[in-house]
Amino acid sequence: MDAEQELKRRRERGRSAQAAFRKRQALAVQEMQQENKRLREALESVVKIARHDDRRDLVSVIRQGAEAAGIDVEHLPAPGSEYVLQPNDNLGSCGARGQSETSASNVSLSSEPSRPEVDTSKEADLAVTRASQPAFKATRCMMWLNPMRYMRLDKPPEDIVPYIGDAANTLAGHLFWAVMEHARSDCHHEHHALSRQELSTSQNPCIQRMMRHSIAMQSISHGLIKAMVEARLEYRHLGYISAEYAGAADPDTVRSLRRSVAAEFGSRGQDESVWVDAIGVESRVRSLLGPDYFATLERAARSPESAKAHISLSWALDRLIGSFICFGDGPRWNVLEVDDIFSSWLSHVEC
């Protein structure tokens, strides 16, 4: 019963995290829609003023911007045409002002200036006509229809920050990105230590193996895990995460999974500190090999793939790729496994 209750609590937390993410998405859409509305209103005001401007270059640029936003440019002069003032143009009563100026001598200084009469029927008809038209005349710019389509994340997920830039060329960086590429590859090799029945399924064996140690991890769909992998690889190669995978880079999901896995280890009385991330692997290997042999290992990583040292290092990395598990915020390795792998590598190099 305790395990079932714990699983239920994990799922509730997962649903809460997903609900929070959807709420943030909805707020982002609402903010973008409001921003688009303000932009259109500003452009409409500019168009209204530009109707009475005879600077052709300025009017042409305003016309292009208004057309792109789907705003009515019927009253703007066409490119290359002469500007002609229309009789019904509302110039803030400039026409009436001219008439009042010509008859100013007939007005007593003590009398109150007469206000020009403005025929508002045409303006009212125009407002009704505009209100009956669709908000956007064209769908050339899909951003109006789906603002989230072009949203992307320029900030990297927290869990890959230690492995990007120059850090990608360290042992930890090589190991981390090798794991990401391998998880994407859908490898069905026997090194995943799964049963033949598990290997025969259509699901990614690498993902099956790295999740089976935790109930919280098993409650996550393979599709989400794959999307999380793709999001991180996309940032590495492009420098941003597209809208397609932006949801898989949600930091709350990563933190929630990490806490859930840690809680599971604690409830089982297991020491999670014996599981280290890629940086922990590099630190442990450095202390195990010493400075001289660690320098040899780094040279092996930079050597041609056909070199003996590089081949032996590839063997070590392959064993690490086949033995990691996931803590929600990245791969982890058992320190005893790390010691065994690199002790074997060291003995091979010494021979």
NORUR-V59835 format. One record per residue. N is the residue number from 0. RES is the residue in one letter. OMEGA is omega as a letter, one per 30 degrees, with the letter a starting at -180 (none if undefined). D_FIRST is the distance of its C-alpha to the first C-alpha in Angstrom with 1 decimal. Layout:
BEGIN
n=N res=RES omega=OMEGA d_first=D_FIRST
n=N res=RES omega=OMEGA d_first=D_FIRST
END
This chain:
BEGIN
n=0 res=M omega=l d_first=0.0
n=1 res=D omega=a d_first=3.8
n=2 res=A omega=l d_first=5.4
n=3 res=E omega=l d_first=5.1
n=4 res=Q omega=l d_first=6.1
n=5 res=E omega=l d_first=8.5
n=6 res=L omega=l d_first=9.8
n=7 res=K omega=l d_first=10.4
n=8 res=R omega=l d_first=12.2
n=9 res=R omega=a d_first=14.1
n=10 res=R omega=l d_first=15.3
n=11 res=E omega=l d_first=16.4
n=12 res=R omega=l d_first=18.3
n=13 res=G omega=l d_first=19.8
n=14 res=R omega=l d_first=20.9
n=15 res=S omega=l d_first=22.4
n=16 res=A omega=l d_first=24.3
n=17 res=Q omega=l d_first=25.6
n=18 res=A omega=l d_first=26.7
n=19 res=A omega=l d_first=28.5
n=20 res=F omega=l d_first=30.3
n=21 res=R omega=l d_first=31.4
n=22 res=K omega=l d_first=32.7
n=23 res=R omega=l d_first=34.7
n=24 res=Q omega=a d_first=36.1
n=25 res=A omega=l d_first=37.2
n=26 res=L omega=l d_first=38.9
n=27 res=A omega=l d_first=40.6
n=28 res=V omega=a d_first=41.9
n=29 res=Q omega=l d_first=43.1
n=30 res=E omega=a d_first=44.9
n=31 res=M omega=l d_first=46.6
n=32 res=Q omega=l d_first=47.7
n=33 res=Q omega=l d_first=49.1
n=34 res=E omega=l d_first=50.9
n=35 res=N omega=l d_first=52.3
n=36 res=K omega=l d_first=53.5
n=37 res=R omega=l d_first=55.3
n=38 res=L omega=l d_first=56.8
n=39 res=R omega=l d_first=58.2
n=40 res=E omega=l d_first=59.6
n=41 res=A omega=l d_first=61.3
n=42 res=L omega=l d_first=62.8
n=43 res=E omega=l d_first=64.0
n=44 res=S omega=l d_first=65.8
n=45 res=V omega=l d_first=67.3
n=46 res=V omega=a d_first=68.5
n=47 res=K omega=l d_first=70.0
n=48 res=I omega=a d_first=72.1
n=49 res=A omega=l d_first=73.0
n=50 res=R omega=a d_first=74.7
n=51 res=H omega=a d_first=77.6
n=52 res=D omega=a d_first=77.7
n=53 res=D omega=l d_first=80.4
n=54 res=R omega=a d_first=78.9
n=55 res=R omega=a d_first=78.2
n=56 res=D omega=a d_first=76.0
n=57 res=L omega=a d_first=73.7
n=58 res=V omega=l d_first=73.6
n=59 res=S omega=l d_first=72.8
n=60 res=V omega=l d_first=69.8
n=61 res=I omega=l d_first=68.5
n=62 res=R omega=l d_first=69.0
n=63 res=Q omega=l d_first=66.9
n=64 res=G omega=a d_first=64.0
n=65 res=A omega=l d_first=64.1
n=66 res=E omega=l d_first=64.2
n=67 res=A omega=l d_first=61.2
n=68 res=A omega=l d_first=59.3
n=69 res=G omega=a d_first=60.5
n=70 res=I omega=a d_first=62.7
n=71 res=D omega=l d_first=66.0
n=72 res=V omega=a d_first=68.9
n=73 res=E omega=a d_first=71.5
n=74 res=H omega=l d_first=73.6
n=75 res=L omega=l d_first=73.7
n=76 res=P omega=l d_first=76.8
n=77 res=A omega=l d_first=76.2
n=78 res=P omega=l d_first=76.7
n=79 res=G omega=a d_first=80.4
n=80 res=S omega=l d_first=81.6
n=81 res=E omega=l d_first=83.8
n=82 res=Y omega=l d_first=82.2
n=83 res=V omega=l d_first=83.8
n=84 res=L omega=a d_first=83.0
n=85 res=Q omega=a d_first=82.1
n=86 res=P omega=a d_first=83.7
n=87 res=N omega=l d_first=80.5
n=88 res=D omega=l d_first=78.8
n=89 res=N omega=a d_first=77.6
n=90 res=L omega=a d_first=79.0
n=91 res=G omega=l d_first=78.2
n=92 res=S omega=l d_first=81.5
n=93 res=C omega=a d_first=83.7
n=94 res=G omega=l d_first=86.0
n=95 res=A omega=a d_first=86.5
n=96 res=R omega=l d_first=87.1
n=97 res=G omega=l d_first=90.0
n=98 res=Q omega=a d_first=91.5
n=99 res=S omega=l d_first=91.3
n=100 res=E omega=a d_first=92.8
n=101 res=T omega=a d_first=95.9
n=102 res=S omega=a d_first=96.5
n=103 res=A omega=a d_first=95.7
n=104 res=S omega=a d_first=99.4
n=105 res=N omega=a d_first=99.5
n=106 res=V omega=l d_first=96.8
n=107 res=S omega=l d_first=97.7
n=108 res=L omega=a d_first=96.3
n=109 res=S omega=a d_first=95.4
n=110 res=S omega=l d_first=93.6
n=111 res=E omega=a d_first=89.8
n=112 res=P omega=l d_first=88.9
n=113 res=S omega=l d_first=88.1
n=114 res=R omega=a d_first=84.7
n=115 res=P omega=l d_first=84.8
n=116 res=E omega=a d_first=83.4
n=117 res=V omega=l d_first=80.6
n=118 res=D omega=a d_first=79.8
n=119 res=T omega=a d_first=76.1
n=120 res=S omega=a d_first=75.9
n=121 res=K omega=l d_first=75.8
n=122 res=E omega=l d_first=73.0
n=123 res=A omega=l d_first=71.0
n=124 res=D omega=l d_first=71.6
n=125 res=L omega=l d_first=70.4
n=126 res=A omega=l d_first=67.2
n=127 res=V omega=l d_first=66.4
n=128 res=T omega=a d_first=67.1
n=129 res=R omega=a d_first=64.8
n=130 res=A omega=a d_first=62.0
n=131 res=S omega=l d_first=62.2
n=132 res=Q omega=l d_first=61.9
n=133 res=P omega=a d_first=58.6
n=134 res=A omega=a d_first=57.1
n=135 res=F omega=a d_first=57.6
n=136 res=K omega=a d_first=60.4
n=137 res=A omega=l d_first=59.0
n=138 res=T omega=a d_first=55.7
n=139 res=R omega=a d_first=57.2
n=140 res=C omega=a d_first=54.8
n=141 res=M omega=a d_first=51.2
n=142 res=M omega=a d_first=50.0
n=143 res=W omega=a d_first=50.9
n=144 res=L omega=a d_first=48.6
n=145 res=N omega=a d_first=45.6
n=146 res=P omega=a d_first=45.7
n=147 res=M omega=a d_first=42.5
n=148 res=R omega=a d_first=44.3
n=149 res=Y omega=l d_first=46.2
n=150 res=M omega=l d_first=43.8
n=151 res=R omega=a d_first=43.1
n=152 res=L omega=l d_first=41.6
n=153 res=D omega=l d_first=44.2
n=154 res=K omega=a d_first=41.9
n=155 res=P omega=l d_first=40.0
n=156 res=P omega=a d_first=36.2
n=157 res=E omega=a d_first=35.6
n=158 res=D omega=l d_first=34.0
n=159 res=I omega=a d_first=37.3
n=160 res=V omega=a d_first=39.7
n=161 res=P omega=a d_first=40.1
n=162 res=Y omega=l d_first=41.1
n=163 res=I omega=a d_first=43.7
n=164 res=G omega=l d_first=47.4
n=165 res=D omega=a d_first=49.0
n=166 res=A omega=l d_first=45.6
n=167 res=A omega=a d_first=45.0
n=168 res=N omega=l d_first=47.6
n=169 res=T omega=l d_first=45.9
n=170 res=L omega=l d_first=43.8
n=171 res=A omega=l d_first=40.7
n=172 res=G omega=l d_first=42.0
n=173 res=H omega=a d_first=42.9
n=174 res=L omega=a d_first=39.5
n=175 res=F omega=a d_first=37.5
n=176 res=W omega=l d_first=39.6
n=177 res=A omega=l d_first=39.7
n=178 res=V omega=l d_first=35.9
n=179 res=M omega=l d_first=36.1
n=180 res=E omega=a d_first=38.8
n=181 res=H omega=l d_first=37.0
n=182 res=A omega=l d_first=33.8
n=183 res=R omega=a d_first=36.1
n=184 res=S omega=a d_first=38.0
n=185 res=D omega=a d_first=35.3
n=186 res=C omega=l d_first=36.3
n=187 res=H omega=a d_first=35.2
n=188 res=H omega=a d_first=36.6
n=189 res=E omega=a d_first=35.1
n=190 res=H omega=l d_first=34.8
n=191 res=H omega=l d_first=31.3
n=192 res=A omega=l d_first=30.1
n=193 res=L omega=l d_first=28.2
n=194 res=S omega=l d_first=28.5
n=195 res=R omega=l d_first=31.3
n=196 res=Q omega=l d_first=29.0
n=197 res=E omega=a d_first=27.5
n=198 res=L omega=a d_first=31.0
n=199 res=S omega=a d_first=32.3
n=200 res=T omega=a d_first=30.2
n=201 res=S omega=a d_first=31.8
n=202 res=Q omega=a d_first=29.3
n=203 res=N omega=a d_first=30.6
n=204 res=P omega=l d_first=29.6
n=205 res=C omega=l d_first=30.1
n=206 res=I omega=l d_first=27.5
n=207 res=Q omega=a d_first=25.1
n=208 res=R omega=a d_first=25.6
n=209 res=M omega=a d_first=25.5
n=210 res=M omega=a d_first=22.1
n=211 res=R omega=l d_first=20.0
n=212 res=H omega=a d_first=19.2
n=213 res=S omega=l d_first=17.0
n=214 res=I omega=a d_first=14.2
n=215 res=A omega=l d_first=16.2
n=216 res=M omega=a d_first=19.4
n=217 res=Q omega=l d_first=18.2
n=218 res=S omega=l d_first=17.5
n=219 res=I omega=a d_first=21.2
n=220 res=S omega=l d_first=23.7
n=221 res=H omega=l d_first=26.4
n=222 res=G omega=l d_first=28.9
n=223 res=L omega=l d_first=28.0
n=224 res=I omega=l d_first=28.1
n=225 res=K omega=l d_first=31.4
n=226 res=A omega=l d_first=32.7
n=227 res=M omega=l d_first=31.8
n=228 res=V omega=a d_first=33.8
n=229 res=E omega=a d_first=36.7
n=230 res=A omega=a d_first=36.9
n=231 res=R omega=l d_first=37.3
n=232 res=L omega=l d_first=39.8
n=233 res=E omega=l d_first=41.7
n=234 res=Y omega=a d_first=42.1
n=235 res=R omega=a d_first=43.4
n=236 res=H omega=a d_first=46.0
n=237 res=L omega=a d_first=47.0
n=238 res=G omega=l d_first=46.3
n=239 res=Y omega=l d_first=44.2
n=240 res=I omega=a d_first=41.2
n=241 res=S omega=a d_first=42.1
n=242 res=A omega=a d_first=40.6
n=243 res=E omega=a d_first=39.0
n=244 res=Y omega=a d_first=36.6
n=245 res=A omega=a d_first=36.8
n=246 res=G omega=a d_first=33.3
n=247 res=A omega=l d_first=31.9
n=248 res=A omega=a d_first=33.5
n=249 res=D omega=a d_first=31.6
n=250 res=P omega=a d_first=31.0
n=251 res=D omega=l d_first=28.0
n=252 res=T omega=a d_first=26.1
n=253 res=V omega=a d_first=27.0
n=254 res=R omega=l d_first=26.1
n=255 res=S omega=l d_first=22.7
n=256 res=L omega=a d_first=21.8
n=257 res=R omega=l d_first=23.3
n=258 res=R omega=a d_first=21.3
n=259 res=S omega=l d_first=18.0
n=260 res=V omega=l d_first=18.9
n=261 res=A omega=l d_first=20.2
n=262 res=A omega=l d_first=17.0
n=263 res=E omega=l d_first=15.0
n=264 res=F omega=l d_first=17.8
n=265 res=G omega=a d_first=17.7
n=266 res=S omega=l d_first=14.0
n=267 res=R omega=a d_first=14.9
n=268 res=G omega=a d_first=18.1
n=269 res=Q omega=a d_first=20.3
n=270 res=D omega=a d_first=23.6
n=271 res=E omega=a d_first=24.2
n=272 res=S omega=l d_first=27.8
n=273 res=V omega=l d_first=28.7
n=274 res=W omega=a d_first=28.2
n=275 res=V omega=l d_first=31.3
n=276 res=D omega=a d_first=32.6
n=277 res=A omega=l d_first=36.0
n=278 res=I omega=l d_first=38.0
n=279 res=G omega=l d_first=36.2
n=280 res=V omega=a d_first=37.2
n=281 res=E omega=a d_first=40.8
n=282 res=S omega=a d_first=40.9
n=283 res=R omega=l d_first=39.6
n=284 res=V omega=l d_first=42.0
n=285 res=R omega=l d_first=44.9
n=286 res=S omega=a d_first=44.3
n=287 res=L omega=a d_first=43.9
n=288 res=L omega=a d_first=47.1
n=289 res=G omega=a d_first=49.3
n=290 res=P omega=a d_first=51.6
n=291 res=D omega=a d_first=53.9
n=292 res=Y omega=l d_first=51.5
n=293 res=F omega=l d_first=49.3
n=294 res=A omega=l d_first=52.5
n=295 res=T omega=l d_first=53.0
n=296 res=L omega=l d_first=49.5
n=297 res=E omega=l d_first=50.4
n=298 res=R omega=l d_first=53.7
n=299 res=A omega=l d_first=51.9
n=300 res=A omega=a d_first=49.8
n=301 res=R omega=a d_first=53.0
n=302 res=S omega=l d_first=55.0
n=303 res=P omega=a d_first=55.7
n=304 res=E omega=a d_first=53.1
n=305 res=S omega=a d_first=55.4
n=306 res=A omega=a d_first=55.9
n=307 res=K omega=a d_first=54.5
n=308 res=A omega=a d_first=52.7
n=309 res=H omega=l d_first=51.0
n=310 res=I omega=l d_first=49.9
n=311 res=S omega=l d_first=48.3
n=312 res=L omega=l d_first=46.5
n=313 res=S omega=l d_first=45.3
n=314 res=W omega=l d_first=43.8
n=315 res=A omega=l d_first=41.9
n=316 res=L omega=l d_first=40.7
n=317 res=D omega=l d_first=39.6
n=318 res=R omega=l d_first=37.4
n=319 res=L omega=l d_first=35.9
n=320 res=I omega=a d_first=35.3
n=321 res=G omega=a d_first=33.5
n=322 res=S omega=a d_first=31.1
n=323 res=F omega=l d_first=29.8
n=324 res=I omega=a d_first=26.3
n=325 res=C omega=l d_first=25.7
n=326 res=F omega=a d_first=24.4
n=327 res=G omega=l d_first=24.9
n=328 res=D omega=l d_first=28.3
n=329 res=G omega=a d_first=30.0
n=330 res=P omega=l d_first=30.0
n=331 res=R omega=l d_first=29.3
n=332 res=W omega=l d_first=30.6
n=333 res=N omega=a d_first=29.9
n=334 res=V omega=l d_first=32.9
n=335 res=L omega=l d_first=33.4
n=336 res=E omega=l d_first=33.7
n=337 res=V omega=l d_first=36.2
n=338 res=D omega=a d_first=38.2
n=339 res=D omega=a d_first=38.4
n=340 res=I omega=a d_first=39.6
n=341 res=F omega=l d_first=42.2
n=342 res=S omega=l d_first=43.4
n=343 res=S omega=l d_first=44.2
n=344 res=W omega=a d_first=45.9
n=345 res=L omega=l d_first=48.0
n=346 res=S omega=l d_first=49.1
n=347 res=H omega=a d_first=50.1
n=348 res=V omega=a d_first=52.1
n=349 res=E omega=l d_first=53.8
n=350 res=C omega=none d_first=55.0
END
